Amino acid sequence: MRTGAPENQRRELYRIVYPIGARPSLEVDGRSHPVVDLCERGVRFLHPKAEELSLGWRLQGLLHFGDGTTMEVEGEVMRVEFNQAVLHLGTPISPARILKEQRYLLSRFPRYE
């Protein structure tokens, strides 16, 4: 989990940036996409054809976390860059779930900040 972000990059919501070996996945239409980062209101995920996604599209899917739990999500595509897309969630991920993810990552990657 990143700390000490430069002033111009400080965010209202805490964002978890995942190490490659610990990324959850976002399953949409039967396809699995690695999650790069997430916060209560958004998910950035890898998509090999991200340029085919349109801003404003609504997507529904399942987040598969490393601890084996899943969570239904839905939201609107708000950004597309190269091979990544950002989904703005209609219903936020709970702060308790975010804290659980932080604890999970720290227990498995003690040097990860």
ZIKAFEN-V758844 format. One record per backbone hydrogen bond with DSSP energy under -0.5 kcal/mol. CO is the residue of the C=O (numbers start at 1). NH is the residue of the N-H. If there is no record, write none. Layout:
# ZIKAFEN-V758844
CO,NH / CO,NH
This chain:
# ZIKAFEN-V758844
6,9 / 7,10 / 15,17 / 16,18 / 16,38 / 19,22 / 20,23 / 24,35 / 25,27 / 25,64 / 26,28 / 26,33 / 27,62 / 28,31 / 31,28 / 33,26 / 34,36 / 34,46 / 36,18 / 37,44 / 38,16 / 39,42 / 40,93 / 41,89 / 42,39 / 43,45 / 43,87 / 44,36 / 44,37 / 45,85 / 47,50 / 49,52 / 50,53 / 54,57 / 57,77 / 59,75 / 61,73 / 62,27 / 62,64 / 63,65 / 63,71 / 64,25 / 65,68 / 69,65 / 71,63 / 73,61 / 74,90 / 74,91 / 75,59 / 76,88 / 77,56 / 79,86 / 81,84 / 83,47 / 84,81 / 85,45 / 86,78 / 86,79 / 86,88 / 87,43 / 87,89 / 88,76 / 90,92 / 94,98 / 95,99 / 96,100 / 97,101 / 98,102 / 99,103 / 100,104 / 101,105 / 102,106 / 103,107 / 104,108 / 105,109 / 109,112
